[in-house]
Amino acid sequence: MAPERKRSAFLSYSQGGVCKMCHIFLLLWLLHFSSVYSDITDGNAEHLKREHSLIKPYQGVGTSSSSQWDFWGSTLVTSQYVRLTPDERSKQGSIWNTVPCYLKDWEMHVQFKVHGSGKKNLHGDGIAIWYTKERLHPGPVFGNQDHFVGLAIFVDTFRNDLHGMDRSFPYISAMVSNGSFAYDHGKDGRSTELGGCSAEIRNKDHDTYLAIRYSKGRLTIMVDVDDRNEWKECIDIGGVRLPTGYYFGASAATGDLSDNHDIISMKMYQLMVEHTPEEDSQDWTKIEPSVSLLKSPKDNIDDPTGNFRSTPLTGWKVFLLLLCALLGIVVCAVVGAVVFQKRQERNKRFY
Ligand SMILES: [Ca+2]
């Protein structure tokens, strides 16, 4: 088991192996757009919220009535890990925060481990992390109910859809639902997913990590599976609307094939983000989970709903885009000038 690591919610984003030059450009970019960034207080604007965190040795979980976590099914709580399912067939387990979350901007770090005796492709089914209206409703979606209301992150370790060979498994994906969508296991949830990435998380010697950030309508999923203390972006999408007052949870299931699905910790950080008076006056508990898929997740730069990226990596991407646009304009101008000159010369010949 890997030693407990202190992970900084904001700092961790800048550790993505970005070169020095990138940092200089990024700094210039940040200075230029300081007004946009003024809503982020500083790099330490993170606060661990203990009432929404599940941390070793899981004091009171399952034994105390005042515990902030409930569990169900095959879940086994030890002092070192919470095992949602053992490496046995047809098991389902879950663990749920009993305290609804009223934070508007948050980041959840999940430390987990999926391991078992099954050889390549002979293991399943995976873990899901939830932020949903209802809690402790067992069902067919990784041990939780279908037609859920809220957000789900799936760490799917078994490929059901044999036509979907364009992606490798394990596959991490996100889904937001207002209760009207069903999760399609046969297609590994492809028809309802917002995005995803492949991640080799199984049978590692070390623990693996997933960060889920929701801030100002933007959902960002980062993974750290190589034990290098570096986040890699998996999903980044704007226009996501989630209410406050929902519950965090984790669940897992096995079928004909199995794995140990262990949660080591779930750490919830509050992000200190300012909102406009209109946003603040709104009743956030009444928001219906939705995603505006009409716009590209990548171009929310001046989105009035505040979906501007707040992580340096994407600031850098935006800078690159602007640079490309500028270069494009210069190239067009040069080509235009040359064509114009050639034409002038040709016209002269006619006179
Ligand atoms: Ca699957």
Boltz pocket constraint, residues with backbone or C-beta under 6 A from the ligand:
constraints:
  - pocket:
      binder: B
      contacts: [[A, 125], [A, 156], [A, 157], [A, 158], [A, 159], [A, 160], [A, 185], [A, 188]]
      max_distance: 6.0
